[in-house]
Amino acid sequence: MKHRKTGVFIVLVSVAVLSCAIFGTVKLLSQMNEKSEWAVLQGLEFSHRSSAEVSNVVFDSSNGYEAIGIRSNSLPDVYPASKFPRVWLLANSRYGPKVKKIPFDANYEITNSDLNMILRRMPNVSSAVQDELRRHAIE
């Protein structure tokens, strides 16, 4: 009977250790994927930072991700327009926060016309990003 209790204990400990290892691996992979999405967004923001584009909304994509750049109206002392002229949102984030935006606290406004154009042009925009855009839509 004593050997049976020891065997059950060993099995339970093994299952617990294996469960922790699997959970840790899944969490690590998720964090790595989330970081790659932030890297895509940062790369797109950087590549457009000195762009002379004058439209309120621009679109770009990289590594299977689509992004939306919207002219920022943040206060110059917070984010000088010369440094961050646009707020960038990842349209189809798959990991982590469903709304990835840089600069994360910059402000922007879009017209309802711009919002409709974004949704027509990018049908894969996640519902979380659609909600984010609607919160910033003006008449």
N, C-alpha and C positions, 0 to 999 in steps of 0.2 A: 504494500500500500504506500509505503514511504517513497519508493521509486516512482510510482505513478504520480504522486503529488509533485515530485521534482520534475518529472517530464512535462506535466501540465504547466508548471511554473516557467520552465525553459521555453515552451511554445508560446506562452503569453508574453514573455519578455521579448522573444524574437519578433512576434507580430508587432509589438509596440515599437521596437527599434526600426523595423522595416517600414512601418507607417510613417514614422517621423522622417526617415530618409526619403521616402517618396514625396511627402508633403514639402520637405525642404527643397527637393529637386524641382518640383513643379513651381514653387514660389520663385526660385532662382531663375528658371527659364522665363517666367512671366516678367520678372524685373528686367532681364536682359532684353526681351522683346520691347518692353515699354521704353527702355533707354534708346533703342534703335529708332523708335518712332520720334522721340524728342530730337535725336540727331538729324533725322530727315528734315524736321521742321526748322531746326536751327540752320541747317545748310541752305534751305530755300530762303529763309529770311536774310541770311548773309549775302546770298547771291543777288538778291533784289534790293539790298540796302541803298546802293548808289544809283539805282535805276531812275531814269528820267520819265518813267511811265506816269501819266497824269490822270488816268481813269481812277475812279473810286475803288473799283474791285478788279483784282487780277487773279489769274488762275495759274497753277503750276503743279507739276507732279514729279515724283522721284521714288524709285524702288517700289512701285506699286501703290504708293500713297498719293492722294490728291490733297492739295492745300489751297486755301483761299487767303489772299492778301487784301486787307481793307485799310484804306487810308485812316491813320490814327488822328484823333483830335485830343490827345492827352495834353496836359499842360506842359509847356516847354521846359519848365524847371524840373519836372518829373522825368520826362523822356523827350529830349530835344528831337524835333522832327528830322533834323539832319542825321541823327543816329538811328532812330526807329521810326521811319516814315509810315510804316504799315504794321497793323496787327495781323499776325498769321495764325490761322486755325487749320488743324489737320482735319480734313473732312471725313475721313474713314478710319479713325483710330480703332485698333483691334484689342489693345491692352490698356491696363491701368485706367487712369481717368479717361472717360469717354470724350471729354473736351480738353484738347491740348491746344493752348494758345500762348504765343509769345509776342511781346512781353505779356506775362500773365495778368498784370494789373493795368495795362494800358486801356484807354477808353476809345470807343469808335461808335459811329452811327452809320446805318445803311438805310436807304430808302426802301419802301415796299417794292418798288420796281427792281432795285438791285437784288433784294431777297428773292423775288420771283425768278430773276435771271439766273441766280446761283442755283436754285432748285431745279430749273430746267436744264442747265448746263451740266450739273453734277447730280445725277439722280441717286448716287450712292452716298449722299451726305447722311451721316448718322442722325437719328432722331434727337440725340443729345445736342449735337451741333446745330441742328435746325432750331431747337429751343433757344440755344445761346444767341443765334442770329435774330430770332424773333424778338428777344428781349432788347435788342439794340436797334430795331427797325423804327423808323419815324415816318410820319405821313408825308 
